[in-house]
Structures are given as C-alpha cells and as structure tokens.
Amino acid sequence: MTAAEGAALPGALIAAVASCDVLHAQSTDRLLTPGGVAETLNIGLSTVWWMCREGRLPPPIYIGPKSPRWWFSELHAVVAACPRSVSPK
C-alpha cells in the first residue's frame, strides 16, 4: 500500500490493520461473520453470542460499528483445545 492509499483510509481502519497479528497478515486466515461462526461450529446464532458472553469463544473484532468478525484460526484453536469426551458405551 502506498502512502497516498493509506491517507485515504479512515484512521480507525488504519489502526485496526496495524494492530492485526503478524500471523493473520501472512496466512490465508479469514474473518467469519456471526453466521459463519455458527455454520462452522454447527451451532445456532444465539449460541455463538452466549458462548462469547460465557468466555467460551474469543470476543469478536469489529471491522465496523455493527460488523463483528472472528478469525477462523482463533476459533480453530479454541475447538482444538476443547477436551475430548468419550461417548458412553
């Protein structure tokens, strides 16, 4: 991005882009909407927000005033860290 292009971006967007983790900038990671999180985890939309309130999911980042998003890699890490339960026989 050139300096002229950067000057055209709103200050909040520049700050958000600058604060992104280096991992996110260099990977093929993607941002998911609340519906995308629900679909990925096979849960309902209200459950996504409940899990956020309970601290079971990371808080979303906001790319706009009403635009919450989650990094796919962060959700993957949360699911990978969940204890595996053995189904009863």
Secondary structure, DSSP 8 states (H G I E B T S, - for coil): --HHHHHHS-HHHHHHHHHS-HHHHHS---EE-HHHHHHHHT--HHHHHHHHHTTSS---EESSTT-EEEEHHHHHHHHHHS-------
